[in-house]
Every structure is written in structure tokens, then in C-alpha cells.
Amino acid sequence: MTKRLTVEAQGTYSYETVKNRPALSDSPSNIGNALIGIAPNFDQKWLAANYKDEAGRYNDWNGNKYRINPYWVINEMSNKSKRDRLMGQGRVYYSFLDCLQASFKAGLDSYTFRFTDFTPMYTPGFVDGLMKEMTNNVMQYNFEMMLRFQKRFNEFDVSAFAGGNVMRYEYESMIQTGQSQVIPDLQDITNYGSIETEHALVRKAVRSLFGQVSLGYKELVYIDATFRNDVSSTLSASNRSYFYPSVSGSLIFSNLFEHKDWLTFGKLRGSWAKVGGDTSPYQLQLEYGLKAYTNKGTSLGYIASGSVPNANLKPTSTYSFEVGLDVRFFDSRLGLDVTYYQQTTKDQILSLPLSQSTGYKRAVINAGEIANKGIEASLSFVPVRTKNFTWDASVNFAKNYNEVVKLHDEVKDFELASARWANASIYASEGQPYGVIVGKKLKRTEKGDVIFENGLPTFDDKVSVLGNGNYDFTLGFRNAFTYKNLSMSVLFDMKFGADIYSMSAMQSHVNGTSKETLEGRQEWYRSEQQRQSAGVPAGSWIATGGYVGKGVMAIKNDDGEMVYVPNNVCVDPAKYWQALQTTSPEPFIYDNSFVKLREISLSYTCPKKWFVHTPIESVTLSAYGRNLLLIYSNVDNIDPESSYNNGNGQGFEYGSLPSRRTFGFGINVKF
């Protein structure tokens, strides 16, 4: 605007529409869940041709309302969503001096999300029909003022800034659920005999002061110090203001001495930081609601909170420390960046379980300490570089170890997620990594042999850690090729060491659709035919064939002592696998390591001479494909990145569908 006044603004609008998002885990409308229960000799075309009768009503094919015909789900049930999002900011700069500048920024992030879920009449479990309309309006805006100073004093570079920010957040949700559809096929929320409405309004505000001082000496040594103080509306009055600083430094050691072209750049760095955190609103006091009915015309109130609130909530504090090395050689054709870090989080805001005799399910408390430490490394190299062709490659490695150091004096295990079968859970347990898989183990001898009783496996009385849903380490390998105006990038993604409890595998064994369940099946059928021909009751018959579990059983020897001998008792294979389904997830916990071709992208930049005498500066055409190929996996029949739910169910899988492949193209025009 003037020599000292600058005004800038930017805005982004996006519109997204999605039709028929797939259901997850054990939802009756999860297609993957339904397919698990289909026998191999059952032709799916039968389901496609007969999923409804002539009147349009659902044809019950299996008597199970939890496994709906997938063609009914695809053709009759539906859901759709749309999201409108607007993000923008405006900023004003004013330079008092060449070294002193003030700025003011206003920013907005606002979106509306609408989701419609339609379940037609005659659907198992919802024979009268069901419809749900959900509208979420979210708005967050920030106002920020900052004063910045930057000047060089001889061999010293000095910069500093201080400022303040006000953030306000508002989330409003309206959910209408209609039951008992009146006019068939009319998909409108007003077309239902019973309509329930749920409304939620959440507001949050944070006021902040912050600043930083940076010192540099001879482009050799740099030191930075920061501070921030937040005041959050979600914490108690005595604790809502919290301060957290940081300090970091670096040494450009490649500037310390003369060196030839073999060393391009070298830097050592280190930092320490404390970061504070608040929580979601309305956990300080009880929440109240109104019943859907009245007493003599008077509304009835009730306590809507499922958790005991905490009027003295404190902020969460995270302390971190890291050191790193960044070196590049031979005109940056070879580079290595290595970081070691440690991080400890204390006073986490948790909702720990309570005995339901208290009238509440959980209590909100400050508790817990989780420690993380690990290493991240990136190796980059340029195998080929010519006038018209360049090949860039990089390998990224990351390994993290975490431990739940402490939860609470009275709570040593905290359930993050639970599985539908075998009493398996995901736990945060003291002394263990965060998110371990727990359940009952198969009972074994000191030599590790499974102990059988009457032909069936036995199990420990208590739950134990059976696996960990977190990966031991990850690798990424990217290759980028450039020939004149044409570029191509290929990315491989590798993750190793995590465990997964596959309930899909478990169900395939229980249903008899896994090839492993063939063992002993025909032998059991022959034994049953012999028993029936002999007219012997099942309880009096010693099976002549069936499934023989691999392990040992206890018997008395001639001296009356209990000894272990190989198990030789034949049982019905179905009963063997059902015993595991109800009691132990251990046989269905697998190593979830995988290698994927994550992405291939192509781009072409049009020659500038094509746009001479036009306002166009450049045009770039691009195309990409993502999640293209699963190259290696230890788990059969499922995608190793499958999700059980949208929460803390990492390490569980059930009825999952393969991850989507995504293809796209774009055009970028600059003027």
C-alpha cells in the first residue's frame, strides 16, 4: 500500500461430497463382515439375484440380522455426506523502522458437514425403516498481533518477536433420527412417525502471549529461546493459565574450517522444550438434560454426564529433548540427517473407569506419565546428475519406543478399546508400551507346549500382554527422476514389528471357511457316522477321528504321578475353533509388517515459449496414483492397514475392506 504499509490476504474454499462410505468392524451393514460368513461353495450370484422379493422386501438368506445381504446394503441402503469449507486470513504489516515491524492477522477456518444415513424398511433390525440426518457447523477464528525486531550488529544477527493471540472455537451439532417410515421409498426426515432430535453446542477460547529471541554469530552459532503462556477456558480457574518455554541451539561446524568440496554442509543441533495442553470443554462440572417425557406437565431433568467431572483439572505437560546432526557431501549429492529424541508427557487428562455402583462410568482426572524416545534418520543421495537428467533418492528411517511409566495409584491398567470376541482389549498398562493387546494366553508347560484337556486347549486364568499394535520401526524409500520438463516420483512405504488381532481370521476359522479348518473334518464326519451306526450316545463314544490339537495332556503314570504326554484326543474341529473364539485371541494375533508401493506421480511442465505474449507464466500437468500395490504382508486375506474403528483400536481388525486406490490428475497455472 505504501513504503511501510503492506496488506495481504488469501482464501481457500473446498467442497467435498462422498456417497456410500463403507461401514466398519461388526456393523451389520459392513460388507466385509457379511462375506466372512459365506461358505466357499456358495455362489454370491444367488445373493445378487434374490436379495429382495417382488414386493421389494428383504429376503432373509441366513436368519442373522448382524450379517445383512451385501447386495441389499449396496443397492437399497445408502449414505451421503458433503462438506463446505472456507479458510482464509488477512494480514497487515507496518514497518516503523527497517528493523522494527508490527503486524495484525485475522484468520478463519469454518466448515459445514452434513451426513445422511438411510436404512430402508424391511432391513433386519430396522424393519420399520430408519433415517439419520446430522449437520455439524464448526468455526474457529484467530486474532493475532505481533511486534518483530531484526537487525545485524557487526558479527551478530539478532531477531526477536512478541505477540498475542485470541482463539475462539465453536462446534454445533444437530442430529435428527427418524424411525417408522410412513411412505416407502420417500427419503425425507419428515417422512417418519417418530423423530428424535439431539443438539450439541461446544465453545472454547484460548488467549495466548508468546515470544522468541534468536541470536546468531558469524553464521556459525545460533541460539533460540521461546516462551508461550496460554489461558484456556477448558481448565479450572486456578490452573487455566500455563507457561511453557523452549531453548534450542545449533552449530554450523562446516564453517569452522577450510575444506574441499567433499563437505558441503555440516550442522549439530539440540533443543529442550516444554509444551502445555488443555482438553475438550465441559469437564469441570456436571452436565444436565431434560427427559423426553414430563410429570404432570412438568419437565424432568437428569444428570447427563457419564463421568465424574473434575473442577481442578490441570494442563497436560510434555517435556522433550532432542539432538541432531545434518551433514551433506559432494555438492549435496550425499546427505545424512539424524535425530535422537526423548519425550515425557505428565498430568494427562484421562477418563478412568469407575464401578457402575457409583452411578457413573468414569472419572476425569489428571494422571499418567508416558515416555517416548527414538531415532529418526534420513539418507539422501543423487546417483545420477547430468545436464538433462537427475535421479534423486532418499531413505527415511524412524524407530520409537514408548512406555506407560505411571497411570494412577489405584489404576494400573486403562482400557483403550475392546474387541467383540475372546475378551481381547487394547490397554495402556504401567511398564508396557502404550496400546498393547491383552487377553488370555493358551496355558503351556515350561517347555512351551499347549496343555489340552479332553481334546480342547486350556487357558490362563488372568489376562496377559499378547502383542503390541505399534510398529517397531518404519522405512520410506523415494526415487525421483527428472528428464528435462518431465518428472516422476516413486514412493515405497515399509512398516515392521506391529501385531494385529485379526477377528476376520478368527471368524473364518469358526465358520469353517479357512483352509486350516479342513484338518480333521472328514475324519470327524466318519467317526460320527460310525457312532450313529453303532447307536452309541455322543457322551459314551470315543471319537475315532477328528481334529487333534498340537500340544500335550496330563495323565497319571504307573507311579500315580501327573506327567505330560502328546495330546491324542480327537474332537470336532468346529468345537476346537469355537473354544478359541470365546476365550483367547492368541492364535489369531499376527505380525502386521508390510511393504507397499505407496505412490507414483508424474508431472510435466510446459515450455515457457508456448505462452509468450500471454499473461500465463507457467503450466504444469500432473497425475498420481496412491496405495497402488501391497508387495509384502505377513497376514493373509486382509489389508495390514485395516481399521477396527476410528478410535484407539490400533491392533484390532474385523470385517475390513481393502484400502482404496486413489488416482488423480491436476493442472497448475501461474500468471
N, C-alpha and C positions, 0 to 999 in steps of 0.2 A: 504493500500500500504506500509506504514511504520508505526512506532510507532506514529508519529504525523500527517501523511497524510492519509486521508480517502476519497475514491471516491465511489459514489453510483449513480445508475441510475435506472429508471423504465419507463415503457411504457405500454400504453393500446391502443389496436385497437378494434374498434367495427364496425360492418356492420349491417345496418337495411334496410329492404325492406318492403314496405307496398303497398297493392293493394286495390284500390277502397275505399278510405276514404269517409265516408258519408258527404253529403252536410249539411249545417246548415240553420236555420231560414227560410226565404222565398225564398231561391234558387229554381228555377223550378225543379232541379234535387234532391231536398230533398224528400225522400220517405215519411217521416212523414207528410210533407206538403200535398202531394197528397192524402194520406189515410184519412186525416181530411175531405176532400170533398166528400168522398164516402158514399152514403146512406146505412143505416143498412141492407136494403133488397137487396142490390146489391152484387151479388156473385163475389168475387175477381177472381175466376177462369176464368170468362169471359175476364178479362183484361189479364190474363196469356196466354190464347189461341189465342187472337186476337190483340196482341199489334202491329203486322205488317202484311202487305198483302203479297201475293205470290211473289211480286217483291222485298220484303224486305223494303218497305217504311212504314213509321209510319202511324198507323191507329189512326186518331183523334177521341178520345172517348168522349170528353167533350167540345171541342171548346175553351179550355183555355190553352194558351201557358205557363202559370205560374204553371200549375199542370200537369206535364208530367206523362204518364202511368208509374207506378213504375217498371213494367217488361221491358219496353224499357230502363229505367235507368240501371237496373240490368244487362240485357243481351247485350245491344248494346253500351251504354256509358261506359267509363272506365277512370280510372286514376291510376297512379302508381308512386311511389317515391322510391328512395334509398339514403342512407346516409352512407358515409365512414368517419369515424372519427379517428384521431390519437392524442393521448395525451401522453406527455412524459416530463420528466425532468431529468437533471443531476446535481449533486451537489458535490462540492469539499470542504472538511474541512481541515484546517491546524491549529494545536494547537501550538501556540508559547510557552505557559506555560500551566500547568494543569488547570489554571483558566482563560486563555485567548485564544479564538479561533476565527479564521476568516473563512468565508465561501463564496462561489460563486455558484449561481444557475442559470441555463438557463432552461426555460420551454417553451413548445409549445403546443397549442391547435388548431388543424386545421381540418376542415371538408369540404366535398363537398356534396351538397344536390341537387339532380336532381328530378324534378317533371314534369310529362307528363299528360296532361288532354285532352282526346279525346271525341269530340262530333260528332257523325256520321251525314251524310247527312239525310235530311228529319226530323230532330229533330225540334219541334216547336220553333220558334225564331231563329233557325240556319239551315234553310233548305238547305243551300249550304255546310254545314259542318264547323267545327271549330276545331283547334288543338292548344294547347299552350305547349311550352317547356320552362322550367325555370331551370337555373343552377345557384346555389349560391356557391361561394367559400369564405370561412371565415378562417382567420388565425389571431391568437393572440399569441404573444410571449412576455416573460418577462425575463429580466436580472436583477439579484439582488445580491448585495454584502452586507455582514453583519459582524460586529465585536461584539463578545459576551464575557461578563465577568461574572464569577460566583465564589463566594468564601464565606466561613463562617468565621466570626470574632467573636470568643467566642460564645456569645449567639445570634448573629445577622447573618442572611443569607442575602447576598447582591447579586443581579444579575442585569445585565443591558445589553442592546444591542443597537446598532445604525447601520443604513444601508441606502441603496438607491436602488431604483428600476426604471427601464425603461420599460414601457409597450407600445407596438405598436399593433394596431388593423387594419385589412384591410378586407373589405367586398366588393365583386364584384358580380354583378348580371347580367345575360344575359337572357332576355325574348324574345322569338320569338312567334308571334301569326300568325297562318296561317288561311286564310279564302278562301272559294270556293275550295272545294276538287275536284281534277281532276279525279283520278282513284278511284272508290268506293272501300271501304274496305282496301285500302292501307294506313296504319297508319305510315306516314313519313312526317316530316315537309316540305320536298321539294315537296310534292305532293299537293301543294296548289297554286292557281293562284295569291294570294296576301299574302305577308309575311311582317309583320312589326316587327322591332327589337327595343327593349329598352335595354339600357345599363346603369348600375349604378356602380359607384366606390366610396367607402366611406373609408376614412382613419382617424385614430385618434391616438394621442400619449399622454401619461401622464408620467411625470417624478416626482419621489417622494423621499423625505427624511423622515425617521421615526426613532423612538427610544422608549425605555422603561427603567424605573428604578423600581426595585422591592426590598422591604425591608421586612424582616421577623424577628420577635423577639420571641425566645423561643417556636417556633411552636405555638404561641398564637395569635400574631397580625401580619397582613400582609397589606402593603400599596403598591400600584402600581400607577405609573404615566406614561402616554404615550404622544407622540406628533407625528404628521404627517403633512407634507407640500406637497401638490400636485401642479403641474403646468400642466394645461390641454390645449390642442390645440383647444378645442371647445369653449373657453370663450375669451372675449375681452382681448387685450394685458395688459390693466391696472388692470384686475381682474382675470387673469388666474392662479395666484398664490394664494393659500388659505391654511391657517393653522388651524388645529383643534387638540385640546388636550383632554385628559381624565384623571380622577383620580378615584381610587377605593380602598376600604379597607374592611378588614374582621377581625372578632374576633372569635377565636375558644374558646367559653366560657366553653365548656366541659373540657378544660384543666385548668380551673381556680380553680377547687375544686375537692376534692376526692368524688367519687360517686360509687355506686354499679353498678351492671350490667344493671340496668334499663335504664341508659342513656349511649348510645354507642357513640354518636357524637352530637355536637351542634355548629352551626356557625351563626353569624349575619354578613350580608354583605351590602354594599352600594356603589353606584357609580354615577358619573356625567360624561357626555361626550358630546362633540360637534363633529359632522360629517359633512364634506363638500361634495358637489356633483356637477358634471358638467352636460352636456347634450349631445345630439347627434350632430354630426358635421354639419357645413354649415348653421348655423342660424344667422351668423353675417352679411352676405352680400347677395345681390340678386343673384339668380341663373339664368343662361341664357341657351337657347337651340336654335336649328335650326328647321325651318319648314320643313315639308316633301316635299315641292314644292319650286320652285325658281321663281325669277322675271327676265326675260331676261338673264337667265343663272347665275344669282347671288343668292347665298343662302340668306335666310331671317332669321334673328334672332328674338327672342322674349324673354320676361321675363317669365321664367318657374316657378318662385316662386309663390305659392299661398298665402304666408304670408309675412307681412312686417317684414324684418329682424331687429335685434337689435344689433348694433355694440358695445353696452356697457353692454352686459349680465354679470351678477354676478353669483357666485356659490350659489347653494341652501345650506342652513344651517339647520341642525337638532340638537336640544338640548334635551338631555334625562337625566332622573334621576330615579334611582330605589333603593329600599331597599328590603332585603330578609332575610328569616330565613330558615335554614336547620337543622332539628333535626331527630335523629334516636334512637330507643329504643330497649331494649331486644335483644341485639346482632343483630341489624339491621333487626329485624323481623317486626318492625313498623317504618315507616318514614314519615315525612311531610316536603315538600319544598314549601314555599310560597314566591311570589314576587309581589311587588306593583311597578308600573312604571308610569312615565309621560314623554311625548314626544311632542315637538313642532317643527314644520317644517316651516321655513320662507324663503322668497325670492324664492318661487318655480318658475321654468321656465315653463310658461304657454303659450298656443297659444289661445288667447281670440278672440271671433268673432268680425268682423267689418261689417259695412254696405257695401254691394257689390258696392255701388256707388263710393267707394274709388278705385275700381279696384282690391282689394284684399279681401279674405275671412276672414283672421285672422291676428293678430299681435302678435309677440313673445315678451313677457315682463317678468320681474321679479315681481311677485305679489303673494299674498296669504299667509295665515297663517293657518295651520291645527294643532289642538291639539288632542293628544291621551292620554288616561290614562286607566289603567285597572289593573287586578289582574290575576295572574297565580298560580295555586296550583297543587301539585302532592302528592297524598297519596299512599304509598306503604305498603304492608303487606304480610306476609308469614303465611297463615293459617295452613299449614302442612309442616313439615320438618322432615324426617326420614332418615335412612341410605340410602335407595334406592329410595325414592320418595320425591319430593318437589313440592309444589304448591305456586307459586308467583303470586300476583295480584297487580294491580295499577290502580288508577283512576286519570285522568288528567282533570282539570277544567280551563277554560280561559274565561274571560269577558273583552271586550274592549269597551270603549266609545270614539267616535271621534266627533269632531266639526270643521266645517269650520269657523274659527274665523273671517277671513277677506279675501276678494278676491282683489278688486280694488275699488278705489274711484268712478269709473264710471260704474263698472260691479259688480252687487251683485249676479248674477246667471250665472253659467257656465255649458253649456250642455255637458255631457259626452257621452250620447248615446240617440238615438231617436227610437221610435217604429214605425212600419208600420201603425198602426191604432190608432184611438182615441186620436191622438196628445199627447201621453204619452212620457215622457222623463226621463232620469236619470240626475240629477242635482248635482252640488256642489253649495250650496247656503249658504250665510252667516247666521250664527246662527243655522244651521242644520247639522246633520251628513253628512259625505261625501257619496254621492251616493244615495240620496233619490229619490223615484219615484214620479213624479209630473204629474198632469193632472187636468181636470175639474171635480169638485165634482158634485154629484147629489144635486140639490137645495132642502133644507129641511126647515122645520119650526123650531121654537125654541125647540120644543119637539123632534125633530129628524125625523119627518115624511117626506117622499119624496113627493115633490109637483108635481102634474100632471096637464097637460093642454091638453085638447082634447084627453085624454087617454094615452098620452105619457109623459115620465118624462121630467122635465126641469133641466137645468144645470146652474152652476155658470158662470159668465162672465170671471172670471180670473182663472188661474191655481193655485192649492194648493198642498201641500205635502200630498200624499196619502199613502205612505209606505216607507220602508227602506229595501234595499236589503242586509244589513249587519246583521249578526246573533248577538243576544243579548249575548249569551254565548254558549260554546261548551263543550262537555264531551267526554272523551275517557276511555274505560274500557277494560283492557287487563288482561287475565289469561294465565299463562304459567305453564305447567305441565311437570315434568321430572321424568322418571322412568328408572333408570339405564342409558342405552345409547339412550333411546328414548325420544324425546321432542316434545311437542305440544304447540302451542300458538294460542289463540283466541282473536280477537280484535273487539270490538263494537264501532261504531262511532256515536255520537249524536250531533245534532245541533238544536238550538231553537231560535225562535224570529224573523227570517228574513221574509220579504214579497216578493212575486213574482207576476208579472203581466203575467198571462198565456194567450197568444194570441191563443193557441190551444183551450183552454176552450171557449174563445170568439168566435172563428170560428165555433166550434161545435154548439154553440147556434145560430149563424147566419145561418148556413147550416141546422139547424133542426135535427142534429144527437145527440144532448144531450137530455136525457130523461126529463130534465126540460122544454124543449120546447113543450112537449106534452100538457101541461096545456093550455086549451082554444082552441086547434087546431080544434078538431071535432066540438066544439060549433061555431067556426068561419065559418067552411065549411057549417054547417046547415044554419047559418044566411045568407051566400052568396047565397045559393040555394033558400031561401025564397025571397031574394031581386030580384034575377033574375026571379023567377016565377011571382013576382008582377010587374016586368017591371020598377022598380024604379032605377034611376041613383045612382051611389055609393055616390055622394055628398049629396043626399037628403035622404039617408037611415040611420036610427038609428039602429045600429047593435043589434041583439037580443042575441048574444053570442060572445065569443072570449076571449082574454086574458085581465084580469083586474089587472092592476098594483097595488101593495100594497103600499098605501100611501093616500094622501089627495088631494082635488082640491078646488079651491077658487070659492065661489058663493056669490051672494048678498042675504042677508036675507030680511025679510019684512021691516026692517028699512033702507034698502039701504046700509048696511054695508057689507064689504067683510069678510066672515068667511070661515073657512076650514071645509069641511065635507069629509067623506071617499070617495075615488075615486070609481066610479061605471061605468065608460065608458069602453065599450068593444072595443078592437082594434085587428087588425090582428097580431098574435104573431110574424110573420116574421118582421113586421114594428117595433115592440117594440124592438126586439133584434138588428135590424139594426140601430136603433137610438143610441143605446149604442155603437155599433161598431164605428160609425163615430165621437162620441163626448166624451165619458167618459170611462176610463178603470176601474173605481172604483168597479163595481160589479164583476170584474174578477181578483181582487187582493186578494191573499190568504196568509194565514200563511204557510210558507215554512219549518216548523220544520220537522225533520225526525230522525229515528233511523235505522242504517244499521249494518248488520254483515259485517264488512269491510274485515276481513282476517282470514283465518285459515291456519296454516303452520305446517308441520310435518318434523322432521329430525331424522336421525338415524346415530350414529357414530359407525363404525365397530370396533370390539375389536382389540386392538393392536397386540394380539397374532396371528391374521391372517396374519400379514405382517412381522413376524420375519424373519430375514435373507434376507430382501428386502430393497431397498432404500426408500420405502414408510413409512412415519411416521404416517399418519392417512388418513382415507377416511370417508367422511360424505355424506350421501344421503339425499336429501330434496325434498319436494313437497309443493305447496301452491295453494291456491285459493283466489282471491280478488274480492271485490264487489259482494259478494255471495247472499245477501238477503236484501230486503227492508222490515224491520219489522214494521215500523210505518211511516205514512205520512199523512199530512192534505190535500194534493192536490191529487185528483183522476186523474188517466189516464196518468200522466207524471212522469218522474224521477225528484225528487226535486233538483238534481244536474245538471239539463239540462242547456245548454249554448245557448244563443241567438247569440252571436258572440264571436270572440277571443279578443275583446277589453274591454270597460268599460260597457258592457251590463248586469252586475250583477243585477238581479232583474227583468229581462225580460226572457220570454220563448216563443218559437213558433216552431211548427212542429218538436219537438225534438224527437230523438230516445233514447231508454233506454241506460244507461251506459253499457259498455261491462263488462262481467265477464271475468276474466283472470285466467288461470290455467297454472302452470309451474312446472318444476322439475329441479333439479341440482345435480351435483356431485362435491365435493371439495376434491382434493387430495393434500396432503402436503408431500414433500420429505425432 
